[in-house]
Amino acid sequence: MRILVTNDDGIDSPGIRALAEVAATKGQTMVFAPNSDKSACGHAMTLHDPIRILPAHWEDIPAYKVAGVPVDCINVGLISGFHEGCELVLSGFNNGPNLGFDTTYSGTVAGAMEGALHGIKSIALSMGIFSGQGDPFFETGARWLQDNWEMLLNMPIAPPGFLSINIPAIPYEEIKGFQITHIGQKFYEGYLEQRHDPWSKPYYWYRGEVIHKTYKPGTDVYAVFNGYVSITPLTPNWTDHGVLEKLETYLSSASLSSKT
Amino acid sequence: MRILVTNDDGIDSPGIRALAEVAATKGQTMVFAPNSDKSACGHAMTLHDPIRILPAHWEDIPAYKVAGVPVDCINVGLISGFHEGCELVLSGFNNGPNLGFDTTYSGTVAGAMEGALHGIKSIALSMGIFSGQGDPFFETGARWLQDNWEMLLNMPIAPPGFLSINIPAIPYEEIKGFQITHIGQKFYEGYLEQRHDPWSKPYYWYRGEVIHKTYKPGTDVYAVFNGYVSITPLTPNWTDHGVLEKLETYLSSASLSSKT
């Protein structure tokens, strides 16, 4: 099995090292990761600049640093390192959770999404670290992935669908199991902070203080907060299918049918 | 009605000017847009740098250029310009279509998504320009929006749901009407091009040649290609609900139930 490993924290993050080491025990693994931290880059791609790749000089696993974001890593990786095809894309372990609507900002999730758009089985993996807690417990992520590899790989997920997994950042022995989840809600307070530079000019900086006001059973947030690994099936098709019918009803009741 | 206008092509794009002019006839409008082209930036946010805003010195409409991406524009805009709240976010007119899975890369769509995550009615608007065609026909977008304002604003869309609208880049008279659509598929060929710099070192650059191999009735791609404005309801909840049940069945049949 040929495996492409990426992340958004950059090639020097211990998280991608931990993930690549698990992957290398399972298949022919190559790493293509950003040359610097690209956290919260979303599903961006680099259109206006050339994208270069350089060897990262890992001793054991072929690894390259890419002057770009995770989407670029996938595309450059596939074209330059996977001439015989790629069977699996792993993105992570992210140094922090990707839960609730934060999923939409995540470069880690975007890396997996890009793999899935290429028709490849793809999984994003993030460590559920929360405020007041420093250790990302990548070794918990690695052991969990190692132990659940077959179960994950056999899951009935067809690209462009893919998986986003969040693993509580706690000792492995304390993990209670896993839950299949849907995206929950996370709330922020004091989202943007206004500051002033030494010349009294204002600037803004995100604080990103997460206030978990509500989380319901069945959600990703609930699972991780209760010690479970959260496995969420995601899709790049963002159509709000539940609303389509409502809109048609609205249009016909308002005699606003389109000129067909 | 207080309206925040943004885009991803940057404050100097004629598209945002055309959009803001329509908005200004409908409500109290302020513009917060990137200070340079941020196309294909996805739902990124600027975490690692301070975000500054400067006046754009438009004569008629309050407008600011933001050192950031559309998500930043929304957040900085709301905090600095909408102390009494904001009722509508408009993002566009994008200088190009956002159809099919391209939606996932779009900064224009991300701007509307961010507004919707704040609980505000939000609409992304893009001009359906295709290869071999230069004119984005922003005036067609402006007239269509002007004529369909009430219909759009009254649509039963509850945030965090939002709308993505693609308008064919053709003379207004040739627009056949509009269609409520779901996301279709677009295919690329020769996606990344390898080149060599004057020192024979390789680099990569996206070509983004769109090959429209398949598009079905009901999709955004089909509507725009056939002269209709496409209105697609989107959601930031990317959970693949159709797969959730399959996964539970798989787990129970494989006796892989989570440790609950």
Interface residues (C-beta under 8 A of the other chain):
Chain A: D37 S39 A40 C41 G42 H43 A44 M45 T46 L47 H48 P50 I51 R52 I53 V71 D72 N75 V76 I79 S80 F101 T103 T104 Y105 A110 M113 L117 M151 N154 M155 P156 I157 P160 G161 K176 G177 F178 Q179 I180 H182 I183 Y191 L192 Q194 R195 D197 K201 P202 Y203 Y204 W205 Y206 G208 Y228 I231 T232 P233 L234 T235 P236 N237 W238 T239 D240 H241 V243 L244 K246 L247 E248 Y250 L251 A254 L256 S258 K259 T260
Chain B: D37 S39 A40 C41 G42 H43 A44 M45 T46 L47 H48 P50 I51 R52 I53 V71 D72 N75 V76 I79 S80 F101 T103 T104 Y105 A110 M113 L117 M151 N154 M155 P156 I157 P160 G161 K176 G177 F178 Q179 I180 H182 I183 Y191 L192 Q194 R195 D197 K201 P202 Y203 Y204 W205 Y206 G208 Y228 I231 T232 P233 L234 T235 P236 N237 W238 T239 D240 H241 V243 L244 K246 L247 E248 Y250 L251 A254 L256 S258 K259 T260
